[in-house]
Amino acid sequence: MAEDTAGSIPKRVFINSVDSYASRNIAKFLSERRLVSTYEEDETEEQERAFQLVGSADRRDGGSPHVLEVYSKANRDELLLKLMQCDVIIYNISEHADQVEEALWAVSEKGKACSQPEATFSNEDTDSDVVFPALHGQMEQFAASKMFILISTVMTWALTEPLDPEDPTLPLTDELFWRRRPHPNFKSHCELEKRVVKLGKINKRVFSTYVVASGCLYGKGEQFLHYFFKTAWLGGQHEILLFGDGNNVIPMIHVIDLASVIQNVIEQPPLPGYLLAVDNSDNTLEEIVKMVASVLGSGTIQKKPFEEAFLIPDFSVMEIDALQLNLYMDSVYVKELLSVKWMCESGLVENIELVVEEYRQSRQLLPIRVCVLGPPAVGKSTVSKHICQQYKLHYISLEESISQLDAAMDNPDEDEEDDDSLEETRMLLSRFRESRDTGTLAMDPGQNNWLGTQVRDPGQGDWSRRLRERRGEEEERRGEEEERRGEERRGEERRGEAQSTETHTKIHYLCKPLAEWVSGAGGHHAALKAAIPVNEYRIGRGQKNYTRISITSLLDEERRGEEREERRGEERRGEERRGEERRGDLSWGYWSGKLVWETDTLDEQFKVKVVRDRLLSKPCRNQGFVLDNFPVTRDQARELFSADGDNSEEPEEAPISSCSRRITPEFVFYLDASEEFLKARVKNLPESLIQEQDYQQEAFLQRLATFRMSRLKNETALEYFEEIDVAPVLLEVTSNEKLDTTLLMHKVFETIGQPRNYQLSPEVGQDKEEEKRVGKTGHEDALPSLWEKGCGEEDKQKAEGAGKWITRLEKVKLYEDKQLEAQSVPVRNYLMEHVMPTLTQGLIQCCRSQPQDPVDFLAEYLLRNNPFNS
């Protein structure tokens, strides 16, 4: 036999079921392995692959890009020829029980062909009694030594007793593999393990065999834990279901770490033939599910009886068995004899972020982040909601985010990850509530709706009661103040009139002829001051008392009285203006047909914080979002999408590296239309919608002008997206017709591409193919039919969901009937063999004799005729 030179000639490796989870990832890992070059000049060149991979597939289309040849539906004669050409044969039986018999045939000296057809082989032309010489029987014809690796499962250890009953945490090791006791459903796996180990001891130099008992696999898209990952990612359930008490310890290993163990066994064959492949973790099922729920979902779990796991269609029987596993294990040989480069040696819980990222990348569950901008009334919300419906994304707007945050204040999330962020949110929200209750929040100019206003019914709640009381007190105080000012004003008027009358009387008493002359000149005050040079007169009543006064002083005093009256009038008018302003601040507006509190200014930090928290929420990070008309300005965009949420130290032109990749939109759509079109659209809107969106003529024109001015000054969010190389897509809105709307949405969907979630159904795929066909052929007459299909898609999905539910119930019932029938077969056979013959004869005799006490008669007959009596 020719000996291979290690590190110079690639080995030919066969792997069964390369379209299965574990085999696919092992094949990919081995295909990336390169030969170690012994020449320095070869280091810069592409090195040759260390393994040439071939394999079998259960499906005809189950090939893999990492495998050179794939054998599908080959019979065993053909397969044996392929196996004889390989240096290493790897059989994975950890996923499908139907691979056990094929692996037994491949490794054995002689194996009978299966009387039942296999998924991989066609035995139609073979007799069930024909004997095939397999690998062990062909050792004399080997051109080189061969290695057979059986990838089994720790389920063959499921019922193994602990080493120390008083200390169940003492781990089982691969040195004690002879003590293992398998799960009832894995007895055939255990028998195959024994056979492989035994055959490897006959001639190890020619045909060596190894058994690698793998822990439950995770990583690279998940397998038996996929239900928990999927449920948490979708977020449809607030609590992730945990079946059983969850206190059982499950031995596990990352699928790439298992592939690394296989690679080391091939390159550095160890002496023992039986190896355990588990990581160093001793995580319970509850710890695993809680960690998955906290990273992908709400972080809460709900325990259910384990029997309910059988009702979950995502679980196979083997996966349900694995969820009940409870073993402490340690892979001693792997750690001591192999040089494994571990990826997740400490287990899933410690490496959850890496595993979750692998899950997203492997299943292409990548979030779609969209931002829709444009002038008011252009249709941003309509387009945003269409995108959300098509791609199952989350709709985000400033108003909706504030409303949700205000409602969530009463039920804070106890599992919040960032305590600092939580405290900041609570502080801002407290400020928002205080401002809302005192009327100091505002409407953002240029926006469609009142911002920072929580829709409230003024007849409900403590908030509205306080508001009514404060408003009544304000009106009462204002009324008292106006009444007091009125009394003062009337008193001043009376005093002024009395003083003016007295002055005129005194002047007329002393200077009657002159006064008569002045009065004829039109205005005695000014003329008297200008014409009389005398400054002093004796004014008195009778001849006893008199007073010396100044005529100029009398006139100046009256002028000062007039000025005082004018000042009081200005003060009164100022008070009225301030009162109107206060009443404007405390006035009631309308939004969505309900009373809301109008406001003055809404803090920019609060707006950005509220929206940013929504974008960083688990649902938005999982599925994605559509951001409707926010941010509006460049500064808002820079603050919202900055890496740390704080751009105070960043330069004015923030580079793309400074933005947060997790929340920055990858698609930005800018809807635009002419002012004439927007005005005509608003005029044709229903009155209720105009009130809801605050599209009254003056307010709408002001917001439209503000938006156009910001656009001219290059102060909108579009400039920020251009800075970070996210090119906005311009969409011109020119019509309200359904056909034009369909064409617009078709362009949007074409730009975004295929959905990246679990929701893509075959019907949706067919519709997309039809849309592509219409776009290529230019048959625009087919677009209305697409619109009708889109309108009825929700009804179809509901009907499809109901049909799936009924089908699932029927499958569960059928499964339960089969299980009951299978469990009753041994009991029925036992009764038919040992009880029914004697009991039947006794009943016949009882019917013939018809005794007075038939039960006593039957009992005596059974005792006399008991076939087991000696």
TADA-V331216 format. One record per residue. N is the residue number from 0. OMEGA is omega in whole degrees, -180 to 180 (999 if undefined). NEAR is the number of other ideal C-beta (glycine too) atoms within 12 Angstrom. D_CENTER is the distance of its C-alpha to the mean C-alpha in whole Angstrom. Layout:
((N:OMEGA:NEAR:D_CENTER) (N:OMEGA:NEAR:D_CENTER))
This chain:
((0:178:16:58) (1:179:10:57) (2:178:13:55) (3:175:22:52) (4:-176:13:52) (5:175:17:49) (6:-179:19:46) (7:-178:17:49) (8:179:18:48) (9:178:28:44) (10:176:33:44) (11:-173:32:43) (12:175:44:41) (13:176:45:40) (14:179:47:36) (15:175:53:36) (16:-178:40:33) (17:176:40:31) (18:177:32:29) (19:-173:34:27) (20:-175:37:25) (21:-177:46:27) (22:180:45:30) (23:-178:37:28) (24:176:41:26) (25:179:50:30) (26:179:43:31) (27:-179:28:29) (28:-179:36:30) (29:-179:43:34) (30:179:29:34) (31:178:20:33) (32:-178:30:36) (33:175:19:39) (34:177:24:42) (35:-178:17:44) (36:178:17:46) (37:-178:13:50) (38:-178:13:51) (39:-177:8:50) (40:-180:8:50) (41:-175:15:47) (42:-179:12:45) (43:-178:9:44) (44:178:12:44) (45:-177:10:41) (46:-178:19:42) (47:178:19:42) (48:-180:23:40) (49:-177:29:41) (50:171:36:40) (51:-170:27:40) (52:170:42:38) (53:-178:37:39) (54:176:44:37) (55:180:46:37) (56:179:29:34) (57:179:30:34) (58:-180:17:33) (59:179:15:35) (60:-175:11:32) (61:179:24:31) (62:-180:24:32) (63:180:31:30) (64:-179:14:31) (65:-176:29:32) (66:-177:33:35) (67:-177:26:38) (68:178:26:39) (69:-179:32:38) (70:-179:34:40) (71:178:30:39) (72:177:23:41) (73:176:29:44) (74:-171:27:46) (75:175:37:47) (76:-180:21:50) (77:-179:22:48) (78:-180:37:46) (79:177:31:49) (80:179:20:50) (81:-180:30:46) (82:-180:43:46) (83:-180:27:50) (84:-175:27:49) (85:176:39:46) (86:-178:36:46) (87:177:40:43) (88:-179:45:42) (89:176:52:39) (90:179:52:38) (91:179:43:34) (92:-176:41:35) (93:-176:45:32) (94:-175:37:29) (95:-179:32:32) (96:-178:27:35) (97:177:24:37) (98:-178:37:37) (99:-177:37:40) (100:178:34:43) (101:178:41:42) (102:178:45:42) (103:177:35:45) (104:-174:39:47) (105:-174:46:46) (106:-170:44:47) (107:176:34:50) (108:176:24:54) (109:178:20:54) (110:179:32:51) (111:175:22:52) (112:-177:31:50) (113:179:28:47) (114:177:14:49) (115:180:16:45) (116:179:20:44) (117:180:33:41) (118:-175:27:38) (119:-171:38:39) (120:176:35:43) (121:-177:21:45) (122:-176:29:48) (123:-176:16:50) (124:-177:14:53) (125:176:23:53) (126:-177:13:55) (127:-180:16:53) (128:-180:11:56) (129:-178:19:56) (130:-180:17:56) (131:171:33:54) (132:-178:24:55) (133:-169:35:51) (134:-178:44:50) (135:178:35:52) (136:-179:24:55) (137:-175:26:55) (138:-178:29:56) (139:-178:15:59) (140:179:19:58) (141:174:26:55) (142:178:18:56) (143:-180:23:54) (144:-178:26:52) (145:180:41:49) (146:177:39:46) (147:-180:44:44) (148:177:49:41) (149:176:47:39) (150:-179:47:35) (151:-175:45:35) (152:178:51:33) (153:175:49:34) (154:174:43:34) (155:176:47:37) (156:-165:41:38) (157:-176:33:36) (158:180:24:39) (159:180:32:41) (160:178:16:42) (161:-179:22:41) (162:180:20:44) (163:-179:12:45) (164:180:9:44) (165:179:8:44) (166:-177:10:42) (167:180:19:39) (168:178:18:37) (169:-170:19:40) (170:170:28:38) (171:-178:36:39) (172:-179:30:40) (173:175:41:41) (174:-176:22:45) (175:-177:24:45) (176:179:32:44) (177:-180:19:47) (178:-173:19:46) (179:177:35:42) (180:-172:22:42) (181:168:28:39) (182:-178:29:37) (183:-180:16:39) (184:-177:23:37) (185:177:32:37) (186:179:20:41) (187:176:26:42) (188:-180:42:39) (189:178:35:42) (190:178:24:45) (191:177:38:44) (192:180:45:43) (193:-179:27:46) (194:-179:34:48) (195:180:43:46) (196:-178:33:47) (197:-179:20:51) (198:180:35:51) (199:-179:35:50) (200:-175:20:53) (201:-180:21:56) (202:-172:19:56) (203:-180:23:53) (204:-178:17:54) (205:-176:24:54) (206:-180:37:51) (207:-179:35:49) (208:179:42:46) (209:172:45:43) (210:176:47:41) (211:179:51:37) (212:-173:49:36) (213:169:50:32) (214:178:49:29) (215:-170:47:26) (216:174:45:24) (217:180:48:21) (218:177:40:19) (219:176:34:19) (220:175:32:17) (221:177:37:18) (222:-175:39:20) (223:175:40:21) (224:-174:42:18) (225:-180:30:16) (226:-178:30:15) (227:178:44:14) (228:-177:40:11) (229:-179:33:10) (230:179:31:10) (231:-179:41:8) (232:-179:38:5) (233:177:26:6) (234:179:28:6) (235:179:20:9) (236:179:22:11) (237:-180:21:12) (238:178:22:14) (239:-176:37:14) (240:175:34:17) (241:-175:35:20) (242:-175:31:23) (243:-180:25:26) (244:176:18:27) (245:-178:30:25) (246:-179:20:28) (247:179:29:29) (248:-177:31:29) (249:174:43:27) (250:-174:43:29) (251:174:46:26) (252:176:47:27) (253:-175:44:24) (254:178:45:25) (255:175:36:26) (256:175:44:29) (257:177:50:30) (258:178:45:31) (259:176:34:32) (260:179:47:35) (261:180:45:36) (262:178:36:37) (263:177:31:39) (264:180:40:40) (265:-174:40:42) (266:179:28:43) (267:-175:22:44) (268:179:28:45) (269:179:31:45) (270:179:17:48) (271:-179:31:47) (272:-180:34:45) (273:-176:38:43) (274:170:46:40) (275:179:43:37) (276:177:49:33) (277:178:47:31) (278:-175:42:29) (279:-176:29:31) (280:171:35:28) (281:-177:30:29) (282:174:37:25) (283:179:29:25) (284:179:38:23) (285:178:27:21) (286:-179:26:21) (287:-177:41:19) (288:178:41:17) (289:-179:30:16) (290:177:35:15) (291:-179:39:13) (292:-178:35:11) (293:-178:27:12) (294:-177:32:10) (295:-174:36:7) (296:-175:35:7) (297:180:30:10) (298:-180:23:12) (299:179:23:15) (300:177:31:16) (301:-178:21:19) (302:179:21:22) (303:174:21:24) (304:-174:14:27) (305:-179:23:27) (306:-179:15:29) (307:176:18:25) (308:179:30:24) (309:179:26:26) (310:180:23:25) (311:-177:27:22) (312:-180:20:22) (313:-177:25:20) (314:169:29:22) (315:-179:23:26) (316:179:24:29) (317:180:30:29) (318:176:34:25) (319:177:27:26) (320:-179:32:29) (321:180:39:28) (322:-180:39:25) (323:-177:32:29) (324:180:35:30) (325:-175:32:32) (326:168:39:33) (327:-174:30:34) (328:179:44:35) (329:-179:29:36) (330:-175:40:37) (331:-176:24:40) (332:-179:31:41) (333:-178:39:38) (334:-175:24:38) (335:-171:18:42) (336:-176:23:43) (337:178:32:40) (338:-176:16:39) (339:173:34:35) (340:-173:17:33) (341:171:28:30) (342:-179:28:26) (343:-178:34:25) (344:-178:25:28) (345:173:21:27) (346:-175:33:24) (347:-175:47:21) (348:-179:32:20) (349:-178:23:22) (350:-173:31:20) (351:-179:33:16) (352:178:19:15) (353:-178:24:17) (354:179:40:16) (355:178:35:12) (356:175:22:13) (357:179:27:16) (358:-180:34:13) (359:-176:30:11) (360:-177:16:15) (361:-179:25:17) (362:178:24:15) (363:177:18:14) (364:-175:32:10) (365:-178:26:10) (366:174:35:8) (367:-176:35:11) (368:-173:36:12) (369:174:44:15) (370:-179:45:17) (371:-178:45:20) (372:177:45:23) (373:180:39:27) (374:180:38:30) (375:176:40:30) (376:180:41:30) (377:178:39:29) (378:-178:38:26) (379:-178:39:23) (380:179:33:21) (381:179:28:22) (382:-179:37:21) (383:-178:36:18) (384:174:23:17) (385:179:32:19) (386:179:38:16) (387:-179:32:13) (388:-177:25:15) (389:-173:33:16) (390:-180:36:13) (391:-180:31:10) (392:-178:36:9) (393:-179:34:9) (394:-178:34:12) (395:170:42:13) (396:-177:34:17) (397:-179:40:19) (398:-178:37:21) (399:180:31:18) (400:179:39:16) (401:179:41:19) (402:179:30:20) (403:-180:26:17) (404:179:35:18) (405:178:31:21) (406:-179:17:20) (407:-180:22:18) (408:180:25:21) (409:180:14:23) (410:-177:11:20) (411:179:17:19) (412:-178:25:16) (413:-177:12:18) (414:179:21:16) (415:-174:22:15) (416:-171:19:15) (417:-178:16:18) (418:180:14:21) (419:178:13:22) (420:179:20:19) (421:-179:21:19) (422:179:14:23) (423:179:23:23) (424:179:32:21) (425:180:22:23) (426:-180:19:26) (427:-179:30:25) (428:176:32:24) (429:176:19:27) (430:180:26:29) (431:-179:35:27) (432:178:28:28) (433:-180:19:32) (434:179:28:32) (435:-178:35:31) (436:-180:27:33) (437:176:21:36) (438:-179:31:35) (439:172:22:35) (440:-170:31:31) (441:171:27:32) (442:-179:29:31) (443:-180:34:30) (444:-179:25:32) (445:179:35:31) (446:-176:39:28) (447:-172:36:28) (448:172:38:28) (449:-176:36:29) (450:179:41:26) (451:-179:40:25) (452:179:36:27) (453:180:38:26) (454:-178:30:27) (455:170:28:29) (456:-174:16:32) (457:178:20:35) (458:-175:12:37) (459:166:14:34) (460:180:16:33) (461:180:12:35) (462:-179:26:33) (463:178:24:35) (464:179:17:38) (465:-179:21:39) (466:179:28:38) (467:179:21:41) (468:-179:15:43) (469:179:20:43) (470:177:26:43) (471:178:15:47) (472:180:15:48) (473:180:22:47) (474:179:18:49) (475:179:14:52) (476:179:16:52) (477:178:22:53) (478:178:15:55) (479:-180:14:57) (480:179:20:57) (481:178:18:58) (482:179:14:61) (483:179:16:62) (484:178:23:62) (485:178:17:64) (486:178:14:67) (487:-179:19:67) (488:178:21:68) (489:177:15:70) (490:178:15:72) (491:180:22:72) (492:179:19:73) (493:179:14:76) (494:179:17:77) (495:179:23:77) (496:180:17:79) (497:-179:15:82) (498:180:21:82) (499:179:24:83) (500:-180:15:85) (501:-179:20:87) (502:179:29:87) (503:179:24:88) (504:-180:18:91) (505:-179:26:92) (506:-179:32:93) (507:-178:20:94) (508:-176:19:97) (509:-170:27:98) (510:-175:26:98) (511:-180:16:98) (512:-180:12:100) (513:180:23:98) (514:178:26:95) (515:179:15:96) (516:-179:16:97) (517:-176:26:93) (518:178:20:91) (519:179:12:93) (520:178:16:91) (521:175:10:88) (522:-173:15:86) (523:-177:29:88) (524:-176:28:86) (525:-179:16:86) (526:180:22:89) (527:179:30:90) (528:-176:23:89) (529:-171:15:90) (530:-174:18:93) (531:178:25:95) (532:-177:11:96) (533:-178:17:97) (534:-173:14:94) (535:175:17:96) (536:175:23:97) (537:-180:16:99) (538:-180:23:97) (539:178:15:98) (540:-172:14:99) (541:-179:8:102) (542:-173:7:105) (543:-174:7:103) (544:174:10:100) (545:180:16:98) (546:177:16:95) (547:-180:15:95) (548:177:23:92) (549:178:19:91) (550:178:32:90) (551:179:20:87) (552:178:19:86) (553:-180:32:86) (554:178:28:84) (555:179:17:81) (556:179:21:80) (557:177:28:80) (558:178:19:78) (559:176:16:76) (560:177:24:75) (561:178:19:74) (562:177:15:71) (563:177:21:70) (564:179:22:70) (565:178:14:68) (566:179:15:65) (567:177:23:65) (568:177:18:64) (569:178:14:61) (570:-179:17:60) (571:179:22:60) (572:175:15:58) (573:177:15:56) (574:179:21:55) (575:178:18:54) (576:178:14:52) (577:176:16:50) (578:177:22:50) (579:178:15:48) (580:178:15:45) (581:178:21:45) (582:176:18:45) (583:178:17:42) (584:-177:25:40) (585:-178:27:40) (586:-180:19:40) (587:176:22:38) (588:-178:27:36) (589:176:24:34) (590:-179:31:30) (591:178:23:29) (592:-180:17:32) (593:-180:22:32) (594:178:25:34) (595:-176:35:32) (596:179:39:33) (597:-170:28:34) (598:-175:33:34) (599:-179:25:35) (600:177:20:33) (601:-174:34:29) (602:-179:25:28) (603:180:26:27) (604:180:24:25) (605:-180:37:24) (606:-179:36:22) (607:-180:34:21) (608:-178:33:19) (609:-178:39:18) (610:-179:39:16) (611:178:40:15) (612:177:34:13) (613:-179:35:11) (614:-180:38:10) (615:179:30:10) (616:-177:33:7) (617:180:33:5) (618:-180:29:2) (619:178:30:5) (620:180:33:5) (621:-175:37:3) (622:-176:33:5) (623:-174:39:7) (624:170:41:9) (625:-177:43:13) (626:-174:46:15) (627:171:40:18) (628:172:44:22) (629:3:45:20) (630:-179:42:22) (631:-176:41:25) (632:178:32:27) (633:179:29:28) (634:176:26:28) (635:-180:37:24) (636:-180:40:23) (637:-180:35:24) (638:-177:33:23) (639:-173:43:20) (640:177:43:19) (641:-172:32:21) (642:-176:24:20) (643:-178:20:21) (644:-179:29:21) (645:-177:19:25) (646:-176:26:27) (647:-178:14:30) (648:-178:11:32) (649:175:21:30) (650:-177:13:33) (651:178:15:33) (652:-177:15:32) (653:178:30:28) (654:-178:18:28) (655:-179:20:25) (656:-178:16:24) (657:-178:25:24) (658:-179:30:21) (659:-178:27:17) (660:-176:20:16) (661:-175:27:12) (662:-180:32:13) (663:-180:37:16) (664:175:44:16) (665:176:31:17) (666:178:35:18) (667:179:37:21) (668:179:40:23) (669:178:34:26) (670:-180:37:27) (671:179:31:31) (672:179:31:34) (673:180:18:37) (674:179:21:38) (675:180:12:41) (676:-179:24:38) (677:179:32:36) (678:179:22:39) (679:179:17:39) (680:-179:29:36) (681:179:33:36) (682:-178:19:39) (683:179:15:38) (684:174:24:35) (685:-178:14:36) (686:180:15:37) (687:179:13:34) (688:177:23:32) (689:177:24:34) (690:-179:21:34) (691:-177:24:30) (692:-178:33:30) (693:-179:34:33) (694:173:30:34) (695:-167:22:38) (696:-176:16:40) (697:-179:12:41) (698:-179:26:38) (699:-180:29:36) (700:179:22:39) (701:179:20:38) (702:179:33:35) (703:178:34:35) (704:178:21:38) (705:179:24:36) (706:-179:38:33) (707:179:23:36) (708:177:18:37) (709:179:26:34) (710:179:24:34) (711:-179:12:38) (712:-179:14:37) (713:-179:15:34) (714:-179:23:32) (715:-180:34:29) (716:-180:38:26) (717:-180:35:27) (718:179:30:29) (719:-179:38:26) (720:176:34:24) (721:178:19:28) (722:-177:27:28) (723:174:30:25) (724:169:15:26) (725:-172:28:23) (726:177:17:26) (727:177:30:25) (728:-178:29:26) (729:178:20:29) (730:-178:31:29) (731:178:20:32) (732:-176:33:32) (733:-175:22:35) (734:175:18:35) (735:-178:21:34) (736:-178:15:34) (737:-179:18:32) (738:179:22:33) (739:176:23:32) (740:178:27:29) (741:178:30:28) (742:179:28:30) (743:180:35:27) (744:177:34:24) (745:178:30:25) (746:178:26:26) (747:-178:37:22) (748:179:32:21) (749:179:21:23) (750:-178:24:22) (751:180:33:19) (752:-176:19:19) (753:174:21:18) (754:-178:28:14) (755:-179:25:12) (756:-179:29:10) (757:-167:23:12) (758:-177:29:13) (759:-180:21:16) (760:177:19:19) (761:180:12:23) (762:179:21:24) (763:178:29:21) (764:178:15:23) (765:178:17:26) (766:-180:30:26) (767:177:27:24) (768:178:16:27) (769:178:22:30) (770:178:32:28) (771:-180:20:29) (772:179:17:33) (773:-180:26:33) (774:-178:21:32) (775:-175:12:35) (776:-180:13:38) (777:178:11:37) (778:-177:16:38) (779:179:19:36) (780:178:13:38) (781:-177:24:35) (782:176:30:32) (783:177:20:33) (784:176:20:33) (785:179:33:29) (786:179:27:28) (787:177:17:30) (788:178:24:27) (789:-180:29:24) (790:-179:17:26) (791:-177:17:26) (792:-179:24:23) (793:178:16:21) (794:179:15:24) (795:180:21:24) (796:178:20:21) (797:179:13:22) (798:179:15:25) (799:178:20:24) (800:178:16:21) (801:178:14:25) (802:178:14:26) (803:180:16:24) (804:179:16:24) (805:179:14:28) (806:179:15:28) (807:178:18:26) (808:179:16:28) (809:178:15:31) (810:178:18:30) (811:180:22:30) (812:178:16:33) (813:179:14:35) (814:179:22:33) (815:178:17:35) (816:179:14:38) (817:178:16:38) (818:179:16:37) (819:180:14:40) (820:180:14:42) (821:179:13:42) (822:-178:12:42) (823:-178:15:45) (824:179:14:47) (825:179:12:49) (826:-179:16:50) (827:179:16:51) (828:179:12:53) (829:-179:12:54) (830:-179:16:56) (831:-177:16:57) (832:-170:14:59) (833:-173:15:60) (834:-171:20:60) (835:179:18:61) (836:-180:17:64) (837:-179:24:66) (838:179:22:64) (839:178:18:65) (840:179:20:69) (841:178:28:69) (842:178:21:67) (843:179:16:70) (844:179:21:73) (845:179:23:72) (846:179:15:72) (847:-175:13:75) (848:-177:17:77) (849:-178:12:75) (850:-180:17:76) (851:177:9:75) (852:-174:12:73) (853:-179:18:70) (854:179:14:68) (855:178:15:71) (856:-179:21:72) (857:179:24:69) (858:179:17:68) (859:179:18:72) (860:-179:25:72) (861:179:25:68) (862:-179:15:70) (863:-174:15:73) (864:179:19:72) (865:-177:18:69) (866:-178:16:69) (867:176:10:67) (868:178:9:70) (869:999:4:73))
